[in-house]
């Protein structure tokens, strides 16, 4: 079997067969990359978690989270983002941005999720159940929530959606207009955030952006560049990942009508919906992988890894590791325990928005299944061409009552 874990493979399918072989035969595998340096693919669950927790050996700051080698000027900008920092810089930044994620703020946001999900599901009813699921359903709740968090006016929300698609879809011709388009989108989003920051300084609001501007720990505050970078990260990560998790969950249910019916019949069973949501998270890992760079010569499973080499941990493989998950290719909405790594393998980069993502997935699917006991595809779903984002870009669906 040929091993190819780059973007063309992901556009076709999740390469479960390749991952199963790597976990069994070569859990630390050297993968060539055309016109670039290769990387070590790490595919077992315990290794992914161990690397995620060891920032002294495995760095994101040294070379970014992406497989492809970045230009020095690109790295300089990327290192302003939380994802591309190591402690202690990352610890300091995370403490400051966490000031915006207070329990009161999260509680206020969570209270709006249910109402928003219900309105979106009502619009599906108005369309007699015929929708393009990504455009008509999955994109709306995450986008609305992110824009609500930072106070983006409703007329501007389509711009955030467009910018985030162009930034993460740079490998997909449906989203990219030029090779530099992702950089242009990032610059446009930075400039937009600058305007929002100036407006908040003059007119503070009860939102996360205002909290970030005012956040202070022992006299330390976020710089304007750091606020801009977090705005971009929040807009892209919070929008793209949750949207795709919702789409993957619905795709899995449509492909398994018996599971769809079981979950619809248990619409009032909170315990079932909690376990189902965790299984959707495991099943549709929204990020394929996370790259680190070795900070020293080391060894993993007998394989020597040299300082400066790329090491890529594959969440999409770890979440299907047979040593951890019984029958991993079975969608088991009653799977307990379910210690997946969709939000990261622990350590400094565990997702800040994990709770909000769970609430959105549960609310959106529950509102749809409450109204529609069955659904079917009206055309085959189409996947995003990306070696980073596990995206579904088109999924025509007919919901039936």
Buried (B, 14 or more C-beta within 10 A) or exposed (E): EEBEBBBEBBBEEBBEEBBBBBBEEBBBBEBEBEEEEBBBBBBBBEBBBBBBBBBEBBBBBBBBBBBBBBEEEBBEBBBBBBBBBBBEEBEBBBEBBEBBBEEEBBEBBBEBBBEBBBEBBEEBEEEEBEBBBBBBBBBBBBBBBBBBBBBBEEEEBEBBBBBBBBBBBBBBEEBBEEEEBBBBBBEBBBEBBBEBBEBBEEEEEEBBBBBBBBBEEEEEEBEEEBBBBBBBBBBBBBBBBBBBBBBBBBBBBBEBEEBBBBBBEBBEEEEBBBBBBBBBBBBBBBBBBBBBBBBEEBEBEEBEBEEEBBBBBBBBBBBBBBEBBEEBEEBBBEBEEBEBBBBBBBBBBBBBBEBBBBBBBBBBBBBBBBBBBBBEBEEEBBBBBBBBBBBBBBBBBBBEE
